[in-house]
Amino acid sequence: MDDIRLLWDNTEGVGDIAFVAGDFKTGKPIETAVYLSLFCDARADDSSGVVDPDMRRGWWGDLLRAVSHSTGSNIWQLEREKITQSILNSIKSYCENALQWMVDNEIVNRFEVAIDKNIDEPETPIVILSVILYRGDATVADIRYTDFWNAQIEED
């Protein structure tokens, strides 16, 4: 079964709905689930340091249901940070937290998240995010987002 495909454009550093010949392009629902899990803004919790309740962001759909896990990730909370190894570790942790629901709901058995930084451009670091999802020993998705960090920052 396919769904409307959301694509990350590594050249432009943005995501969008894909079209072919004036119609929605379809793709794997699992890739769309990863995209939404990583790039929707999860609501900041009380320990985040975000004081103003109106600035805690969050996906509006979480307001409609009682859940212990919110949709999205908290990567957005790092958008003003300089890229250091500590921040790369935080990005990885936020991504793992955002994808954990897929294991909890038995959609995949496990996943791997890798974060890499292109050190060739010290003034504008390029952060590369890779996600591999597994069912048993089989890979069901291998997704790579190139320079997603600078695209997140430029959206402000």
PyMOL commands that set and color helices and strands:
alter all, ss='L'
color gray80, all
select helices_A, chain A and resi 29-39+46-48+53-55+60-64+75-78+85-104+148-154
alter helices_A, ss='H'
color red, helices_A
select strands_A, chain A and resi 3-4+6-9+14-17+19-20+23-24+26-27+110-118+126-135+138-146
alter strands_A, ss='S'
color yellow, strands_A
deselect
rebuild
show_as cartoon
